[in-house]
Amino acid sequence: MTTTVVALLLVGLGSVAYRLLPLLGAARVPEPVSRAAGWAGMSVITAVVVRGVLNHRDDSIPWAVPVAVLSVALGLTLAARGRGALVVLAVGAGSYLALSAVLGLLV
């Protein structure tokens, strides 16, 4: 938990600095810095999602972690195919609810 918070704070501070840099006199941010900032932000988002899914605990849902993994994988597949964020979130949440309900009836 602590390392996640530290990573989020560092990337957040880096993001603020990245946005302030042009205002403080730099005409243009160098391309390698821009690329690294993009990868750093995506890495933190990925780490937060993976950690949240693998630490998912819900006693009311049998096999809660595999259900969460399948739902996130389905959403990721749709995102990789270029679907919009609303569609990705709706399908991910809907598949989580549907799988939870089906497993709840079977067990």
Secondary structure as a PSIPRED ss2 file (coil, helix, strand):
# PSIPRED VFORMAT (PSIPRED V4.0)

   1 M C   1.000  0.000  0.000
   2 T H   0.000  1.000  0.000
   3 T H   0.000  1.000  0.000
   4 T H   0.000  1.000  0.000
   5 V H   0.000  1.000  0.000
   6 V H   0.000  1.000  0.000
   7 A H   0.000  1.000  0.000
   8 L H   0.000  1.000  0.000
   9 L H   0.000  1.000  0.000
  10 L H   0.000  1.000  0.000
  11 V H   0.000  1.000  0.000
  12 G H   0.000  1.000  0.000
  13 L H   0.000  1.000  0.000
  14 G H   0.000  1.000  0.000
  15 S H   0.000  1.000  0.000
  16 V H   0.000  1.000  0.000
  17 A H   0.000  1.000  0.000
  18 Y H   0.000  1.000  0.000
  19 R H   0.000  1.000  0.000
  20 L H   0.000  1.000  0.000
  21 L C   1.000  0.000  0.000
  22 P C   1.000  0.000  0.000
  23 L C   1.000  0.000  0.000
  24 L C   1.000  0.000  0.000
  25 G C   1.000  0.000  0.000
  26 A C   1.000  0.000  0.000
  27 A C   1.000  0.000  0.000
  28 R C   1.000  0.000  0.000
  29 V C   1.000  0.000  0.000
  30 P C   1.000  0.000  0.000
  31 E H   0.000  1.000  0.000
  32 P H   0.000  1.000  0.000
  33 V H   0.000  1.000  0.000
  34 S H   0.000  1.000  0.000
  35 R H   0.000  1.000  0.000
  36 A H   0.000  1.000  0.000
  37 A H   0.000  1.000  0.000
  38 G H   0.000  1.000  0.000
  39 W H   0.000  1.000  0.000
  40 A H   0.000  1.000  0.000
  41 G H   0.000  1.000  0.000
  42 M H   0.000  1.000  0.000
  43 S H   0.000  1.000  0.000
  44 V H   0.000  1.000  0.000
  45 I H   0.000  1.000  0.000
  46 T H   0.000  1.000  0.000
  47 A H   0.000  1.000  0.000
  48 V H   0.000  1.000  0.000
  49 V H   0.000  1.000  0.000
  50 V H   0.000  1.000  0.000
  51 R H   0.000  1.000  0.000
  52 G H   0.000  1.000  0.000
  53 V H   0.000  1.000  0.000
  54 L H   0.000  1.000  0.000
  55 N C   1.000  0.000  0.000
  56 H C   1.000  0.000  0.000
  57 R C   1.000  0.000  0.000
  58 D C   1.000  0.000  0.000
  59 D C   1.000  0.000  0.000
  60 S C   1.000  0.000  0.000
  61 I C   1.000  0.000  0.000
  62 P C   1.000  0.000  0.000
  63 W C   1.000  0.000  0.000
  64 A H   0.000  1.000  0.000
  65 V H   0.000  1.000  0.000
  66 P H   0.000  1.000  0.000
  67 V H   0.000  1.000  0.000
  68 A H   0.000  1.000  0.000
  69 V H   0.000  1.000  0.000
  70 L H   0.000  1.000  0.000
  71 S H   0.000  1.000  0.000
  72 V H   0.000  1.000  0.000
  73 A H   0.000  1.000  0.000
  74 L H   0.000  1.000  0.000
  75 G H   0.000  1.000  0.000
  76 L H   0.000  1.000  0.000
  77 T H   0.000  1.000  0.000
  78 L H   0.000  1.000  0.000
  79 A H   0.000  1.000  0.000
  80 A H   0.000  1.000  0.000
  81 R C   1.000  0.000  0.000
  82 G C   1.000  0.000  0.000
  83 R C   1.000  0.000  0.000
  84 G C   1.000  0.000  0.000
  85 A H   0.000  1.000  0.000
  86 L H   0.000  1.000  0.000
  87 V H   0.000  1.000  0.000
  88 V H   0.000  1.000  0.000
  89 L H   0.000  1.000  0.000
  90 A H   0.000  1.000  0.000
  91 V H   0.000  1.000  0.000
  92 G H   0.000  1.000  0.000
  93 A H   0.000  1.000  0.000
  94 G H   0.000  1.000  0.000
  95 S H   0.000  1.000  0.000
  96 Y H   0.000  1.000  0.000
  97 L H   0.000  1.000  0.000
  98 A H   0.000  1.000  0.000
  99 L H   0.000  1.000  0.000
 100 S H   0.000  1.000  0.000
 101 A H   0.000  1.000  0.000
 102 V H   0.000  1.000  0.000
 103 L H   0.000  1.000  0.000
 104 G H   0.000  1.000  0.000
 105 L H   0.000  1.000  0.000
 106 L H   0.000  1.000  0.000
 107 V C   1.000  0.000  0.000
